[in-house]
Amino acid sequence: MSRGLVRELLRLGWPVLIAQLAVMANSVIDTIMAGRYGTLDLAAVGIGASIYFSVFVALMGVLLALTPIVAHMYGAGRYADIGEELRQSAWLAAALALISLALFYYPEPFLAVARLTPALEAKVRAYLHALAWAVPASLLFRVFYSFSTAISRPRTVMALTLVGLALKVPLNWVFMYGNLGAPELGSTGCAVATALISWILCALAWTWCWFEPGYRRYGVFARWSWPNAQALGRILSLGLPIGLTFLIDVTGFTFMALFIARLGALYSAAHQIAANLAALCFMLPLALGCAAALGACLYGFAGAIAGLYTGDEELRRVAAGLIAFVAVYHLFDAVQAVAVNVLRGYKRAVVPMLIYAVALWGVGLGGGYALGLTHADLAWLGLSASGLSPPMGAPGFWLAAIASLALAASLVTAYFLRVSRAAATA
């Protein structure tokens, strides 16, 4: 690889990394502040955020198709066509937002799986109702995000996400604890803060697009466009497999969190700490050596890391045990992430989607349920539970998650090698 190419990759890559870390830092802040507020509120944030992200990330994944589409147009010098793609993507974002509002206001299918106590369920519902209003703004911001990344302007996105990060702690402080005359909302205050930040960033992003000279040649605001079936079909043909892949990936975590919620608020809160760390580590540099070093740090300092999230000694102990699993999980996560993102560059999204469905839903969720809540050998041997060791609980879910990612990483990497060889000989 030439030095020039390395410099270009670093120039474009580091702002994207900072932007992604800033987005994840918001979740870290919510987890830490809710953990300090109370175990029940931390559990509500964990369960509510899992439900939210299962829906939002899948919808956002559909819009990610805009990045390769615009990048191809940008490379071909078809600048005028890019504005129309954005207008059509905005219509698509609006339609997806309506779907999300319905799901977050009526989350009964998710809550039925979790079997929450009345107090915890009430907090989760309030959290989702507040966070639902973040989705329209967040999806429209993602259109700007994909657009800016595709035309090699990632620093704009980085700057905006850092603005959002700077607002998170003070707004949480206001709405969680009832400061400056606001009501004390606890875990719901995290959601209110996120919704406000989402609308602020959306407004700033498109205002910048209107006034910044570097964006004018794309004609984003040159004219009004009604929905166009052909343009929307082009976006959906690539976006739906990507969105479904994200759905499979994130619902693995969502239902993992909902099943663990059956074990009580303590284990649900501990799982939220571990899951938050796993998501944060996913955004860090994904070279295998970096992933191994990071995993070693997580394993060696699990107790100290858990202590950053909570002062509750029992919660810290349980969370530290789960963080040890995250250390191994991250290594396989890094491998599969590199391979699947390169495959999206080749516009190959269907096969990875099928691989994820088998690995994450079958091995991950199915295996996690067997190890965590039932007995792994009953289905195979037809035995009763008497005389058998008890279910593993939350660690059983994480053990199955590691196995599922190991399988996914192996299969996706093998498919990538096949695709890359075919492209090289074409």
C-alpha positions in Angstrom: 0.0 0.0 0.0 1.5 3.4 -1.1 2.2 6.1 1.4 -0.2 8.4 -0.4 -3.0 6.0 -0.1 -2.3 5.5 3.6 -2.3 9.3 4.1 -5.6 9.6 2.3 -7.2 6.8 4.3 -6.1 8.4 7.5 -7.3 11.8 6.4 -10.8 10.5 5.7 -10.8 7.8 8.4 -10.0 9.6 11.6 -12.9 12.1 11.4 -15.3 9.2 10.9 -13.8 7.4 13.9 -14.1 10.4 16.1 -17.7 11.0 15.0 -18.6 7.3 15.7 -16.9 7.5 19.1 -18.8 10.7 19.9 -22.0 9.0 19.1 -21.1 6.0 21.3 -19.9 8.3 24.1 -23.5 9.5 24.4 -24.6 6.0 25.3 -21.6 5.7 27.7 -22.7 8.9 29.4 -26.3 7.7 29.8 -25.1 4.4 31.2 -22.8 6.0 33.8 -25.2 8.7 34.8 -28.1 6.3 35.1 -25.9 3.9 37.0 -25.1 6.6 39.5 -28.8 7.6 39.7 -30.0 4.1 40.6 -30.0 0.4 39.6 -33.6 0.4 38.4 -33.0 3.5 36.2 -29.9 1.9 34.7 -31.9 -1.2 33.9 -34.6 0.9 32.3 -32.0 2.7 30.2 -30.4 -0.7 29.2 -33.7 -2.3 28.2 -35.2 0.8 26.6 -32.0 1.6 24.6 -31.8 -2.0 23.4 -35.4 -1.8 22.0 -34.7 1.6 20.6 -31.5 0.7 18.8 -33.0 -2.6 17.4 -35.5 -0.4 15.5 -33.4 2.7 14.8 -30.2 0.9 13.6 -32.2 -1.2 11.2 -33.9 1.9 9.8 -30.7 3.8 9.7 -29.1 0.8 7.8 -31.6 1.3 5.0 -30.3 4.9 4.6 -26.7 3.8 4.6 -27.2 2.7 1.0 -26.9 6.4 0.2 -23.2 6.4 0.9 -22.1 4.0 -1.9 -24.7 5.4 -4.3 -23.5 9.0 -3.8 -19.9 8.0 -3.8 -20.2 6.4 -7.2 -21.9 9.5 -8.5 -19.3 11.7 -6.9 -16.5 9.7 -8.5 -18.2 9.9 -11.9 -18.7 13.7 -11.6 -22.5 13.5 -11.6 -22.9 16.2 -9.0 -26.3 17.4 -10.1 -27.7 13.9 -9.6 -26.6 13.8 -6.0 -29.1 16.4 -4.9 -32.0 14.4 -6.2 -30.7 11.3 -4.4 -30.7 13.3 -1.1 -34.3 14.6 -1.7 -35.5 11.1 -2.3 -33.6 9.8 0.8 -35.3 12.5 2.9 -38.7 11.2 1.8 -37.6 7.7 2.7 -36.3 8.9 6.1 -39.7 10.5 6.8 -41.6 7.2 6.0 -39.2 5.2 8.2 -39.7 7.7 11.1 -43.5 7.0 11.0 -42.8 3.3 11.4 -40.5 3.9 14.4 -43.1 6.2 16.2 -45.6 3.4 16.0 -43.2 0.8 17.4 -42.0 3.0 20.3 -45.4 4.0 21.4 -46.7 0.5 21.3 -43.7 -1.7 22.4 -45.8 -4.6 23.7 -44.1 -7.3 21.6 -40.7 -6.4 23.1 -42.0 -6.0 26.7 -43.8 -9.4 26.5 -40.4 -11.1 26.1 -38.8 -9.3 29.0 -41.6 -9.9 31.6 -40.6 -6.8 33.6 -41.8 -5.8 37.0 -44.5 -3.0 36.9 -42.1 -0.4 38.2 -39.4 -1.2 35.6 -41.9 -1.5 32.7 -43.3 1.9 33.5 -39.8 3.4 33.3 -39.0 1.6 30.0 -42.3 2.8 28.4 -41.6 6.4 29.5 -38.1 6.2 28.1 -39.3 4.9 24.7 -42.1 7.5 24.4 -39.6 10.3 24.9 -36.9 8.8 22.7 -39.4 8.2 19.9 -39.2 11.9 19.0 -35.5 11.7 18.4 -35.9 9.4 15.4 -37.1 11.7 12.7 -34.3 14.2 13.4 -31.7 11.4 13.7 -32.7 9.8 10.4 -32.6 13.1 8.6 -29.2 13.7 10.2 -28.0 10.3 8.9 -28.9 11.4 5.4 -26.6 14.3 5.8 -24.0 12.0 7.5 -24.0 9.6 4.5 -23.9 12.4 2.0 -21.0 14.2 3.6 -19.0 11.0 4.1 -19.5 10.0 0.4 -18.2 13.4 -0.9 -15.1 13.2 1.3 -16.3 15.8 3.9 -16.3 13.8 7.1 -14.9 16.6 9.3 -18.3 18.4 9.1 -20.0 15.4 10.6 -17.3 15.0 13.2 -17.7 18.6 14.3 -21.5 18.3 14.6 -21.3 15.0 16.6 -18.8 16.6 19.0 -21.3 19.5 19.5 -24.0 16.9 20.4 -21.6 15.2 22.8 -20.8 18.5 24.5 -24.5 19.0 25.2 -25.2 15.6 26.6 -23.9 15.8 30.1 -25.5 19.2 30.9 -28.9 18.2 29.4 -28.9 14.9 31.2 -28.0 16.9 34.4 -31.0 19.1 33.8 -33.6 16.5 33.0 -32.5 13.5 35.0 -32.0 15.4 38.3 -34.6 18.2 37.8 -32.2 21.1 37.7 -32.9 24.6 36.4 -36.6 24.2 37.0 -37.0 21.1 34.9 -38.9 18.0 36.3 -36.8 15.2 37.8 -37.2 12.4 35.2 -34.5 9.9 36.0 -33.9 7.5 33.2 -36.5 9.3 31.0 -34.4 12.4 31.3 -31.6 10.7 29.2 -34.2 10.2 26.4 -35.4 13.8 26.6 -31.9 15.0 26.3 -31.2 12.8 23.3 -34.3 14.0 21.5 -33.4 17.6 22.0 -29.8 17.0 20.8 -31.0 15.1 17.8 -33.2 18.0 16.6 -30.4 20.5 17.3 -27.9 18.5 15.2 -30.4 18.0 12.4 -31.1 21.7 12.2 -27.4 22.6 12.3 -26.5 20.0 9.6 -28.9 21.1 7.0 -28.4 24.8 7.8 -24.7 24.2 7.1 -25.5 22.4 3.9 -27.6 25.5 2.8 -24.9 28.1 3.5 -21.6 26.2 3.0 -20.2 26.9 -0.5 -18.7 23.4 -0.7 -22.1 21.8 -0.8 -23.8 24.2 -3.3 -22.8 22.4 -6.5 -24.9 19.4 -5.5 -28.1 21.4 -5.7 -29.7 19.8 -2.6 -32.1 22.8 -2.3 -32.3 23.6 -5.9 -35.9 22.4 -6.4 -38.7 20.5 -4.7 -39.0 16.8 -5.5 -41.9 14.4 -4.9 -41.2 10.8 -4.1 -39.9 8.9 -7.2 -40.5 5.2 -7.3 -37.5 4.4 -9.4 -35.1 6.4 -7.2 -36.5 5.0 -4.0 -36.4 1.5 -5.5 -32.7 2.0 -6.3 -32.0 3.0 -2.7 -34.1 0.2 -1.2 -32.5 -2.5 -3.4 -29.3 -2.0 -1.6 -30.5 -0.5 1.6 -33.0 -3.2 2.6 -30.3 -6.0 2.8 -28.1 -3.6 4.8 -30.9 -2.7 7.1 -31.9 -6.3 7.6 -28.3 -7.2 8.4 -28.2 -4.4 11.0 -31.6 -5.6 12.3 -30.3 -9.2 12.7 -27.1 -7.9 14.4 -28.8 -5.5 16.8 -31.8 -7.7 17.7 -29.4 -10.3 18.8 -28.4 -7.8 21.5 -31.9 -6.6 22.0 -33.5 -10.0 22.8 -30.4 -10.9 24.8 -31.1 -7.9 27.0 -34.8 -8.7 27.1 -34.2 -12.3 28.1 -31.6 -11.3 30.7 -34.2 -8.8 32.1 -36.1 -11.9 33.4 -33.3 -12.4 35.8 -34.0 -9.1 37.6 -32.9 -5.5 37.6 -29.4 -6.3 38.9 -28.5 -8.6 36.0 -30.2 -6.3 33.5 -28.1 -3.4 34.7 -24.9 -5.4 34.7 -25.6 -6.5 31.1 -26.2 -2.9 30.1 -22.7 -2.0 31.3 -21.1 -4.9 29.4 -23.2 -4.3 26.2 -22.3 -0.6 26.4 -18.6 -1.5 26.5 -18.9 -3.9 23.6 -20.6 -1.3 21.5 -17.9 1.3 22.4 -15.1 -1.1 21.6 -16.6 -1.8 18.2 -16.0 1.8 17.2 -12.3 1.7 18.0 -9.6 0.8 15.5 -10.4 -2.6 14.1 -7.0 -4.0 13.3 -6.6 -7.5 14.8 -3.7 -6.4 16.9 -5.6 -3.5 18.3 -8.6 -5.7 19.0 -6.4 -8.2 20.9 -4.7 -5.5 23.0 -8.1 -3.9 23.8 -9.5 -7.3 24.8 -6.6 -7.9 27.1 -7.1 -4.6 28.8 -10.8 -5.3 29.3 -10.1 -8.7 30.8 -7.3 -7.4 33.1 -9.1 -4.3 34.4 -12.8 -5.6 34.4 -13.4 -4.7 38.0 -12.0 -1.2 37.7 -13.9 -0.5 34.5 -17.2 -1.7 36.1 -16.4 0.7 39.0 -16.5 3.6 36.6 -20.1 2.9 35.8 -21.5 2.3 39.3 -20.8 2.6 43.0 -23.0 -0.4 43.9 -20.6 -3.1 45.0 -22.8 -6.1 44.0 -23.6 -4.6 40.6 -19.9 -3.9 40.0 -19.1 -7.5 40.8 -21.7 -9.0 38.4 -20.7 -6.5 35.7 -17.0 -7.3 36.0 -17.8 -10.9 35.3 -19.6 -10.1 32.1 -16.9 -7.6 31.0 -14.5 -10.6 30.9 -16.7 -12.2 28.2 -16.7 -8.8 26.3 -12.9 -9.1 26.0 -13.2 -12.3 23.9 -16.3 -11.1 22.1 -14.6 -8.0 20.8 -11.8 -9.9 19.1 -14.3 -11.8 16.8 -16.4 -8.6 16.5 -13.5 -6.8 15.0 -12.7 -9.5 12.4 -16.3 -9.7 11.1 -16.7 -6.0 11.0 -13.8 -5.4 8.7 -14.9 -8.1 6.3 -18.6 -7.1 6.1 -17.8 -3.4 5.6 -15.5 -4.2 2.7 -18.2 -6.4 1.2 -20.6 -3.4 1.3 -18.1 -1.6 -0.8 -18.5 -4.4 -3.4 -22.3 -3.9 -3.0 -22.6 -7.5 -1.6 -25.1 -7.4 1.3 -27.4 -10.4 0.8 -25.1 -13.2 1.7 -23.7 -11.5 4.8 -27.3 -10.9 5.9 -28.1 -14.7 5.7 -24.9 -15.5 7.5 -25.8 -13.2 10.3 -29.3 -14.6 10.5 -28.0 -18.1 11.1 -25.1 -17.2 13.4 -26.6 -14.4 15.6 -30.2 -15.6 15.8 -29.6 -19.4 15.7 -26.3 -19.8 17.6 -26.4 -16.6 19.6 -30.0 -16.2 20.7 -30.9 -19.9 20.6 -27.8 -20.9 22.3 -28.0 -18.1 24.8 -31.5 -19.0 25.8 -30.5 -22.7 26.2 -27.4 -21.9 28.3 -28.8 -18.9 30.2 -32.5 -19.8 30.9 -32.9 -23.5 30.3 -30.6 -26.5 30.2 -28.4 -26.9 27.1 -28.7 -30.7 26.9 -32.5 -31.1 27.4 -33.4 -30.6 23.8 -30.9 -33.1 22.6 -31.4 -35.9 25.2 -35.0 -35.4 26.2 -34.1 -35.2 29.9 -35.9 -33.4 32.7 -34.2 -30.7 34.7 -33.9 -32.7 37.9 -30.3 -33.5 38.8 -28.8 -31.1 36.2 -26.8 -28.0 37.0 -28.8 -24.7 37.0 -28.8 -22.4 34.0 -25.8 -20.1 33.6 -27.8 -16.9 33.5 -26.3 -13.8 31.9 -22.9 -15.4 31.3 -24.6 -18.1 29.3 -25.9 -15.5 26.9 -22.5 -13.9 26.5 -20.8 -17.3 25.9 -23.3 -18.1 23.1 -22.8 -14.6 21.7 -19.1 -15.3 21.4 -19.7 -18.5 19.6 -22.1 -16.8 17.2 -19.6 -14.1 16.3 -16.8 -16.6 15.8 -19.0 -18.5 13.3 -20.1 -15.2 11.6 -16.5 -14.0 11.4 -15.3 -17.2 9.8 -18.1 -17.4 7.2 -18.1 -13.7 6.3 -14.3 -13.6 5.9 -14.4 -16.7 3.7 -17.1 -15.0 1.5 -15.0 -11.8 1.3 -12.0 -13.8 0.1 -14.1 -15.4 -2.6 -15.5 -12.1 -3.7 -12.2 -10.3 -3.7 -10.5 -13.0 -5.8 -13.3 -12.9 -8.3 -13.0 -9.1 -8.6 -9.2 -9.4 -9.0 -9.5 -11.8 -12.0 -12.4 -10.0 -13.6 
